[in-house]
């Protein structure tokens, strides 16, 4: 993500244009990761989009570690 952020900053050359772009990318990643609400409550099409998001796997791994579920395969996927 850092190289993409640097490239966007070099192309846009304005902090006023860069901030909305970052928010437009970060907010959907945050919402689709399941950090705020569990994705099990979401419709099927939204759950599918969530599986594409790499942050979802990290959140699932962190939840499994927090619950001391050491045998959960989500930990290996999230790492």
VEXLODREN-227037 format. One record per residue (C-alpha): residue in one letter; z, y, x. Coordinates in steps of 0.001 Angstrom, whole numbers, padded with zeros to 6 digits, always signed. Layout:
aZYX;...
***
This chain:
x+000000+000000+000000;x+000710+002387+002868;x-002874+002416+004234;x-004206+003035+000725;x-001729+005856+000294;x-002743+007442+003594;x-006434+007116+002714;x-005887+008736-000682;x-003921+011545+000960;x-006715+012188+003439;x-009365+012195+000731;x-007477+014380-001752;x-006051+016838+000853;x-003688+018307-001725;x-000134+017414-002623;x-000769+018631-006162;x-003502+016025-006663;x-001801+013245-004703;x+001443+013100-006718;x-000209+012303-010095;x-002354+009658-008437;x+000693+007925-006967;x+002494+008056-010311;x-000576+006656-012094;x-000506+003660-009754;x+003257+003168-009364;x+004289+003411-013010;x+002143+000511-014289;x+003223-001623-011315;x+006854-000884-012122;x+006512-001556-015841;x+004503-004770-015378;x+006887-006171-012770;x+009617-006967-015271;x+012237-004825-013566;x+013056-002777-016644;x+012445-005385-019366;x+011887-009124-019084;x+008231-010022-019485;x+009138-012980-021705;x+009423-010474-024548;x+005907-009122-023930;x+002706-010272-025649;x+000560-012901-023923;x-002040-010450-022591;x+000686-008341-020997;x+002322-011425-019472;x-001041-012315-017932;x-001331-008851-016372;x+002211-009236-015108;x+001361-012447-013230;x-001327-010558-011308;x+001208-007950-010180;x+002757-008979-006823;x+006008-007144-007618;x+006634-009571-010472;x+007039-012443-008031;x+009459-010455-005886;x+011537-009576-008963;x+011616-013204-010087;x+012725-014281-006603;x+015471-011654-006527;x+016718-012767-009947;x+016806-016405-008856;x+018731-015510-005693;x+021155-013331-007651;x+021821-016246-010029;x+022341-018636-007059;x+019438-020786-008227;x+018495-021904-004707;x+016047-024594-005862;x+013897-022214-007912;x+010255-022210-006702;x+010002-018495-007542;x+011951-017769-004363;x+009248-019258-002144;x+006505-017524-004106;x+008312-014183-003966;x+008886-014376-000250;
***
